[in-house]
């Protein structure tokens, strides 16, 4: 149901950026007729050009990411703000806070653990007082992970099969280019940790996004850089699994969902993510090579000479693959769990399109539409800094399935 007390249902902030244009384009083609949408950013001229290219008559609104007053006014005019302006640690704090202040729902596509932690500390209680749902990470970070575990938990619960225990997401297949924005966020986070070494402990904690770290269960070590036999996850799988580059963020989002639900997934819920590199005899070599490569990437971003070289090789912010490359991309993620009763279940999240661009624009756009238009279907909540599962839940599952994503769960 639309909220007619505000001028708009959705404002797309950062609508002239690479991903912002893709989100606006998706909404232009898929938002229900009559949905009141506006485009926002720093340049009225560039926003008007995007609007004209899309062939829509949406208003354009000008607000700089550092102009708190303008952002608060902007947030107060809409039901939902969807923002693609990152790195969020540099440009996202004021807008998230403006939304929390005005009781406006908010979605972004951040994968920055330090930004998310700061937003929780600054905005959670405020958003609860205003009823705002501040939902970070509504792109490839971290909807497949968070929503995948959500549907897995729902099936286990409906079957009365106990709680989730050891749970592993496996990136079964993926094709897509690295995001320049994601790389820039990594650079920014590395720089912040160099300035304040205490932030390394925050980023490294498996429960860095928990609402109550002291209440978290004391479980064995949970690492994001392990390699291990695929048969540990499911007896039918072969080869050795490699670390997944996004695991260090996604795992913390999923653990926050569990904690926000009073550990409904289980007090012994252990969650990790890994990537399949095939079942050939070379898979251990590839898996260990991937581990070393990820370590070298993060170390290289912290060392000036290596950083100089990497900055010239890695994708630049605001750039991305061609339309043909975006359409050729895809991903499949399979999640396996063993329950406290010994039952085994699996869930799958699969989509066509480059994960960080084409698929992300669908996920982010549908997250915004769910918050704006599906109020009766949202999970019960007083508001706060939430996750895709706890802030949007089944309403998002339904929308994404209708948009062509496979989201399913079954007993093994």
C-alpha positions as CSV (number, residue, x, y, z in Angstrom):
1,X,0.0,0.0,0.0
2,X,1.3,3.4,-0.9
3,X,1.9,6.1,1.7
4,X,0.2,9.2,0.2
5,X,1.4,11.4,3.0
6,X,4.8,11.8,1.2
7,X,5.6,13.0,-2.2
8,X,7.3,9.8,-3.4
9,X,7.4,6.1,-2.8
10,X,11.0,5.8,-3.9
11,X,13.9,8.2,-4.4
12,X,17.0,6.8,-6.2
13,X,20.0,8.6,-4.8
14,X,23.1,8.5,-6.9
15,X,21.0,8.0,-10.1
16,X,23.8,9.2,-12.4
17,X,26.4,6.7,-11.3
18,X,27.0,3.4,-13.1
19,X,24.9,1.2,-10.7
20,X,22.5,4.1,-10.0
21,X,21.5,4.3,-13.7
22,X,21.0,0.5,-13.8
23,X,18.7,0.7,-10.7
24,X,16.7,3.6,-12.2
25,X,16.5,1.7,-15.5
26,X,15.2,-1.3,-13.7
27,X,12.5,0.7,-11.8
28,X,11.5,2.4,-15.0
29,X,10.8,-1.0,-16.6
30,X,9.4,-2.9,-13.6
31,X,7.8,-0.6,-11.0
32,X,4.0,-0.8,-11.0
33,X,2.3,1.9,-13.0
34,X,1.7,5.0,-10.9
35,X,4.6,4.4,-8.5
36,X,5.9,7.8,-7.6
37,X,9.7,7.8,-8.1
38,X,12.3,10.6,-8.2
39,X,15.9,10.7,-9.1
40,X,18.4,12.5,-6.9
41,X,22.1,13.4,-6.8
42,X,24.5,16.3,-7.1
43,X,23.8,17.5,-10.6
44,X,20.4,18.5,-11.9
45,X,21.7,18.5,-15.5
46,X,23.1,14.9,-15.3
47,X,19.9,13.7,-13.5
48,X,17.7,15.2,-16.2
49,X,19.9,13.5,-18.8
50,X,19.3,10.1,-17.2
51,X,15.6,10.8,-16.9
52,X,15.3,11.7,-20.6
53,X,17.3,8.7,-21.6
54,X,14.9,6.5,-19.6
55,X,11.9,8.2,-21.1
56,X,10.2,8.9,-17.8
57,X,8.8,12.0,-16.2
58,X,10.2,11.6,-12.8
59,X,11.2,14.7,-10.8
60,X,14.9,15.4,-10.2
61,X,16.1,16.5,-6.8
62,X,19.5,17.9,-6.0
63,X,21.3,17.1,-2.7
64,X,25.0,16.7,-2.0
65,X,26.1,13.7,0.1
66,X,27.7,16.1,2.6
67,X,24.7,18.5,2.9
68,X,22.9,17.2,6.0
69,X,20.0,19.7,5.7
70,X,19.3,18.9,2.1
71,X,19.5,15.1,2.7
72,X,17.0,15.4,5.6
73,X,14.6,17.4,3.5
74,X,15.0,14.8,0.7
75,X,14.5,11.8,3.1
76,X,11.3,13.4,4.5
77,X,9.7,13.5,1.1
78,X,9.7,9.8,0.4
79,X,8.8,6.4,1.8
80,X,12.0,4.8,0.7
81,X,15.5,6.0,-0.3
82,X,17.6,3.6,-2.3
83,X,21.2,4.8,-2.6
84,X,24.2,3.6,-4.7
85,X,26.6,6.3,-3.6
86,X,29.8,4.7,-2.1
87,X,32.2,4.1,-0.6
88,X,29.5,4.4,2.1
89,X,32.1,5.1,4.8
90,X,32.9,8.3,2.9
91,X,29.5,9.3,1.5
92,X,26.8,7.3,3.2
93,X,26.6,8.3,6.9
94,X,24.6,11.5,6.5
95,X,21.9,10.0,4.3
96,X,21.4,6.9,6.5
97,X,21.1,9.2,9.5
98,X,18.7,11.5,7.7
99,X,16.5,8.5,6.9
100,X,16.6,7.2,10.5
101,X,15.7,10.7,11.7
102,X,12.7,11.2,9.4
103,X,11.3,7.7,9.7
104,X,12.2,6.9,6.1
105,X,13.1,3.4,5.0
106,X,16.5,3.0,3.4
107,X,18.3,0.5,1.3
108,X,21.9,0.4,-0.1
109,X,24.3,-2.1,-1.5
110,X,27.2,-1.7,1.0
111,X,29.7,-4.5,1.7
112,X,31.7,-2.4,4.2
113,X,31.7,-3.9,7.6
114,X,33.1,-0.8,9.3
115,X,30.4,1.5,7.8
116,X,27.6,-1.0,8.8
117,X,29.0,-1.2,12.3
118,X,29.1,2.6,12.6
119,X,25.5,2.9,11.2
120,X,24.2,0.4,13.7
121,X,25.8,2.4,16.5
122,X,24.5,5.7,15.2
123,X,21.1,4.8,13.8
124,X,19.6,1.6,15.3
125,X,17.9,3.1,18.4
126,X,17.0,6.3,16.5
127,X,15.4,4.3,13.7
128,X,13.5,2.2,16.2
129,X,12.1,5.4,17.7
130,X,10.9,6.7,14.3
131,X,10.0,3.3,12.8
132,X,12.5,3.6,9.9
133,X,13.9,0.3,8.5
134,X,17.5,1.0,7.6
135,X,18.4,-2.1,5.5
136,X,22.0,-2.2,4.4
137,X,23.5,-4.7,1.9
138,X,20.6,-5.2,-0.6
139,X,22.7,-6.2,-3.6
140,X,24.9,-9.2,-4.3
141,X,26.2,-8.2,-0.9
142,X,24.3,-9.8,0.9
143,X,20.8,-10.8,-0.4
144,X,21.7,-14.3,-1.7
145,X,23.4,-15.2,1.6
146,X,20.9,-13.6,4.0
147,X,17.7,-14.5,2.1
148,X,19.1,-18.0,1.2
149,X,19.6,-18.8,4.9
150,X,16.2,-17.2,5.7
151,X,14.3,-19.6,3.4
152,X,16.4,-22.5,4.6
153,X,15.5,-21.7,8.2
154,X,11.8,-21.3,7.3
155,X,11.6,-24.8,5.8
156,X,13.5,-26.5,8.7
157,X,11.2,-24.7,11.2
158,X,8.0,-25.7,9.3
159,X,9.2,-29.3,9.2
160,X,9.9,-29.3,12.9
161,X,13.4,-30.5,12.2
162,X,15.2,-28.6,14.9
163,X,17.7,-25.7,14.6
164,X,20.4,-25.0,12.1
165,X,23.9,-26.0,13.1
166,X,26.8,-26.2,10.7
167,X,25.8,-24.2,7.6
168,X,27.9,-23.5,4.5
169,X,27.1,-21.4,1.4
170,X,29.0,-22.7,-1.7
171,X,29.3,-20.5,-4.7
172,X,28.7,-23.3,-7.2
173,X,29.1,-21.2,-10.3
174,X,29.6,-17.5,-11.0
175,X,30.4,-15.3,-14.0
176,X,30.9,-11.6,-13.6
177,X,33.3,-8.7,-13.5
178,X,34.8,-7.1,-10.4
179,X,33.0,-3.9,-9.4
180,X,35.0,-0.7,-9.4
181,X,32.9,0.5,-6.5
182,X,33.6,-2.6,-4.5
183,X,37.3,-2.2,-5.1
184,X,37.1,1.4,-4.0
185,X,35.3,0.4,-0.8
186,X,38.0,-2.1,-0.1
187,X,40.7,0.6,-0.5
188,X,38.8,2.9,1.8
189,X,38.4,0.3,4.5
190,X,42.1,-0.7,4.3
191,X,43.0,3.0,4.7
192,X,40.7,3.4,7.8
193,X,42.3,0.4,9.4
194,X,45.7,1.7,8.8
195,X,44.8,5.0,10.6
196,X,43.2,3.1,13.5
197,X,44.5,-0.4,14.1
198,X,41.6,-1.0,16.6
199,X,39.3,-1.1,13.6
200,X,41.1,-4.3,12.4
201,X,39.7,-6.1,15.4
202,X,36.2,-4.8,14.6
203,X,36.5,-5.9,11.0
204,X,38.0,-9.3,11.9
205,X,35.4,-10.3,14.5
206,X,32.9,-12.9,13.2
207,X,30.3,-11.0,15.3
208,X,31.2,-7.5,14.3
209,X,27.6,-6.6,13.3
210,X,26.0,-8.3,16.3
211,X,23.5,-6.3,18.3
212,X,24.9,-7.8,21.5
213,X,28.3,-9.3,21.2
214,X,28.4,-10.6,24.8
215,X,25.2,-12.6,24.2
216,X,26.6,-14.4,21.2
217,X,27.3,-18.1,21.7
218,X,30.9,-19.1,22.2
219,X,31.5,-21.3,19.2
220,X,34.7,-22.7,17.7
221,X,36.7,-20.5,15.4
222,X,34.9,-19.3,12.3
223,X,37.3,-18.2,9.6
224,X,36.6,-16.7,6.2
225,X,39.9,-17.8,4.6
226,X,39.9,-21.5,5.1
227,X,40.0,-24.1,2.3
228,X,38.5,-27.5,3.0
229,X,37.2,-30.6,1.3
230,X,33.8,-30.1,-0.4
231,X,32.7,-33.4,1.0
232,X,32.7,-31.8,4.5
233,X,29.7,-29.8,3.3
234,X,27.8,-32.5,1.4
235,X,29.0,-36.1,0.7
236,X,28.1,-35.7,-3.0
237,X,30.4,-32.7,-3.5
238,X,34.0,-33.2,-4.8
239,X,37.2,-31.2,-4.8
240,X,38.4,-28.6,-2.4
241,X,36.6,-25.4,-1.7
242,X,38.3,-22.0,-1.9
243,X,37.7,-18.9,0.1
244,X,35.0,-16.6,-1.2
245,X,36.0,-12.9,-1.4
246,X,32.7,-11.7,0.0
247,X,32.5,-14.1,2.9
248,X,34.1,-11.7,5.4
249,X,31.1,-9.4,5.0
250,X,28.2,-11.8,4.2
251,X,28.8,-14.1,7.1
252,X,28.5,-11.1,9.5
253,X,25.2,-10.0,8.0
254,X,23.7,-13.5,8.3
255,X,24.9,-13.8,11.9
256,X,23.3,-10.4,12.6
257,X,20.0,-11.8,11.2
258,X,20.2,-14.7,13.6
259,X,20.8,-12.4,16.6
260,X,18.1,-9.9,15.7
261,X,15.7,-12.9,15.7
262,X,16.9,-13.9,19.2
263,X,19.0,-16.6,17.6
264,X,16.1,-18.4,16.0
265,X,18.4,-20.1,13.6
266,X,20.0,-21.8,16.6
267,X,22.5,-21.0,19.4
268,X,24.9,-23.5,17.7
269,X,24.4,-22.0,14.3
270,X,27.9,-21.8,12.6
271,X,28.0,-20.2,9.2
272,X,30.7,-19.9,6.6
273,X,31.0,-19.3,2.8
274,X,33.3,-20.8,0.2
275,X,33.7,-21.1,-3.5
276,X,33.8,-24.2,-5.7
277,X,36.9,-24.3,-8.0
278,X,35.9,-27.6,-9.6
279,X,36.4,-31.3,-8.8
280,X,39.6,-32.0,-10.7
281,X,42.8,-33.2,-9.0
282,X,44.0,-29.6,-9.3
283,X,41.3,-28.1,-7.1
284,X,43.5,-28.1,-4.0
285,X,46.1,-26.1,-5.9
286,X,43.5,-23.7,-7.2
287,X,41.9,-23.3,-3.7
288,X,45.1,-22.6,-2.0
289,X,46.1,-20.2,-4.8
290,X,42.9,-18.4,-4.3
291,X,43.5,-18.1,-0.6
292,X,47.0,-16.7,-1.2
293,X,45.7,-14.3,-3.9
294,X,43.1,-12.8,-1.6
295,X,45.6,-12.4,1.1
296,X,48.0,-10.7,-1.3
297,X,45.3,-8.4,-2.6
298,X,44.4,-7.1,0.9
299,X,48.1,-6.8,1.8
300,X,48.9,-5.1,-1.5
301,X,46.2,-2.4,-0.8
302,X,47.9,-1.6,2.5
303,X,51.5,-1.3,1.1
304,X,52.1,1.9,-0.9
305,X,54.3,0.4,-3.7
306,X,51.9,-2.4,-4.4
307,X,48.9,-0.1,-4.0
308,X,50.4,2.1,-6.8
309,X,50.4,-0.9,-9.1
310,X,47.0,-2.3,-8.1
311,X,45.3,1.1,-8.5
312,X,46.3,1.0,-12.1
313,X,45.2,-2.6,-12.7
314,X,42.0,-2.8,-10.8
315,X,38.6,-1.5,-12.0
316,X,38.0,2.2,-11.4
317,X,35.0,3.6,-9.4
318,X,32.1,4.4,-11.7
319,X,33.1,1.9,-14.3
320,X,31.5,-1.4,-15.2
321,X,31.0,-4.1,-17.8
322,X,29.2,-3.6,-21.1
323,X,25.5,-4.4,-21.4
324,X,26.5,-7.6,-23.3
325,X,28.8,-8.6,-20.5
326,X,26.2,-7.9,-17.9
327,X,23.7,-10.0,-19.6
328,X,26.1,-12.9,-20.0
329,X,26.8,-13.1,-16.2
330,X,25.2,-15.4,-13.7
331,X,25.5,-16.9,-10.3
332,X,24.4,-20.0,-8.4
333,X,24.8,-20.3,-4.6
334,X,23.9,-23.5,-2.8
335,X,23.5,-23.5,1.0
336,X,23.8,-26.7,3.0
337,X,22.9,-27.3,6.6
338,X,22.7,-30.1,9.2
339,X,20.0,-29.5,11.8
340,X,20.1,-30.3,15.5
341,X,18.0,-33.4,14.8
342,X,20.5,-34.7,12.3
343,X,18.4,-33.8,9.2
344,X,20.1,-32.3,6.2
345,X,18.7,-29.5,4.0
346,X,19.8,-27.3,1.2
347,X,18.7,-24.0,-0.3
348,X,19.6,-22.4,-3.7
349,X,19.7,-18.8,-4.9
350,X,20.4,-18.5,-8.6
351,X,20.1,-15.6,-11.0
352,X,21.0,-14.5,-14.5
353,X,23.0,-11.4,-15.1
354,X,26.3,-10.1,-13.8
355,X,26.1,-10.5,-10.1
356,X,27.5,-7.1,-9.1
357,X,25.6,-5.1,-11.8
358,X,22.6,-6.7,-13.6
359,X,21.5,-9.0,-10.7
360,X,22.3,-6.4,-8.1
361,X,20.1,-3.8,-9.8
362,X,17.2,-6.2,-9.7
363,X,17.8,-7.1,-6.0
364,X,18.2,-3.5,-4.9
365,X,15.2,-2.3,-7.0
366,X,12.9,-5.0,-5.7
367,X,14.1,-4.4,-2.1
368,X,13.1,-0.7,-2.4
369,X,9.7,-1.6,-4.0
370,X,9.0,-4.2,-1.3
371,X,9.5,-1.6,1.5
372,X,7.5,1.0,-0.4
373,X,4.6,-1.0,-1.6
374,X,4.3,-4.3,0.4
375,X,4.0,-2.9,3.9
376,X,1.5,-5.5,5.1
377,X,3.9,-8.3,4.0
378,X,7.0,-7.1,5.8
379,X,8.3,-8.9,8.9
380,X,7.1,-7.4,12.2
381,X,9.5,-4.8,13.3
382,X,9.7,-1.6,15.3
383,X,12.4,-0.4,12.9
384,X,16.1,-0.1,13.3
385,X,19.2,-1.1,11.4
386,X,18.1,-4.4,9.9
387,X,19.2,-7.0,7.4
388,X,17.4,-8.0,4.2
389,X,16.0,-11.1,6.0
390,X,14.8,-9.2,9.1
391,X,13.8,-6.0,7.4
392,X,12.1,-7.2,4.3
393,X,12.0,-11.1,4.5
394,X,9.3,-13.0,2.6
395,X,8.1,-9.8,0.8
396,X,11.5,-9.7,-0.9
397,X,11.6,-13.4,-1.6
398,X,8.2,-13.2,-3.4
399,X,9.3,-10.2,-5.4
400,X,12.7,-11.7,-6.4
401,X,11.1,-14.9,-7.5
402,X,8.6,-13.0,-9.6
403,X,11.6,-11.1,-11.1
404,X,13.2,-14.4,-12.3
405,X,15.5,-15.4,-9.4
406,X,15.4,-19.0,-8.2
407,X,15.1,-19.1,-4.4
408,X,14.3,-22.5,-3.1
409,X,14.9,-24.9,-0.3
410,X,14.4,-28.7,0.2
411,X,15.3,-31.6,2.5
412,X,18.1,-33.8,1.3
